[in-house]
């Protein structure tokens, strides 16, 4: 199922690691497929994790309850 979600989402460079459904909410744990990335905080290219934390986004389809 994780591989199918990765294909369905069509997010370049993102791999779905796990999924969890709680009521009407789908929680995805994702990982970058690249070992090197630009840090969104300091804008420097890095191969190390600068910050770890959960991100929250709008519901799929843009509907807000």
Buried (B, 14 or more C-beta within 10 A) or exposed (E): EBEEBBEEEEEEEBBBEEEEEEEEEEEBEBEEEEEEBEEEEEEEEEEEEEEEEEEEEEEEEEEEE
